[in-house]
Amino acid sequence: MHRVTWAAYVGADQKRWPTLGAYYQQIMARPTVAKAFAEEMDLRKRLAA
């Protein structure tokens, strides 16, 4: 999963790999995955502050 999520942060164009983009969207649509990802991002922001 992390190999897909990092692409957004480094500016990689996911349009070049539509299958990976679709996979990422399917995974992020899962409520537990979205919740875990949001919690991780919140933790990273708090640790960076």
C-alpha positions as CSV (number, residue, x, y, z in Angstrom):
1,M,0.0,0.0,0.0
2,H,2.7,2.4,0.9
3,R,4.2,2.1,-2.5
4,V,1.0,3.5,-4.0
5,T,0.4,6.3,-1.4
6,W,3.8,7.8,-1.7
7,A,3.2,8.6,-5.4
8,A,0.8,11.5,-4.5
9,Y,3.5,13.1,-2.2
10,V,6.3,13.0,-4.7
11,G,4.2,14.3,-7.6
12,A,4.2,11.0,-9.6
13,D,1.5,11.0,-12.3
14,Q,-0.8,8.1,-11.5
15,K,-2.5,8.5,-14.8
16,R,0.5,6.7,-16.3
17,W,-0.6,3.6,-14.3
18,P,-4.4,3.5,-14.3
19,T,-4.5,0.1,-12.8
20,L,-2.6,1.2,-9.8
21,G,-4.7,4.3,-9.5
22,A,-7.9,2.2,-9.5
23,Y,-6.4,-0.2,-6.9
24,Y,-5.5,2.8,-4.6
25,Q,-9.1,4.1,-4.9
26,Q,-10.6,0.7,-4.1
27,I,-8.4,0.3,-1.1
28,M,-9.0,3.8,0.2
29,A,-12.8,3.3,-0.2
30,R,-12.7,0.7,2.6
31,P,-13.8,2.5,5.8
32,T,-11.2,0.8,8.0
33,V,-8.4,1.6,5.6
34,A,-9.5,5.3,5.3
35,K,-9.7,5.5,9.1
36,A,-6.3,4.0,9.6
37,F,-4.7,6.2,7.0
38,A,-6.3,9.4,8.5
39,E,-5.1,8.4,12.0
40,E,-1.6,7.8,10.6
41,M,-1.5,11.2,8.9
42,D,-2.8,12.9,12.0
43,L,0.0,11.2,14.0
44,R,2.6,12.3,11.5
45,K,1.4,15.9,11.7
46,R,1.5,15.9,15.5
47,L,5.0,14.4,15.5
48,A,6.3,16.9,13.0
49,A,5.0,19.9,15.0
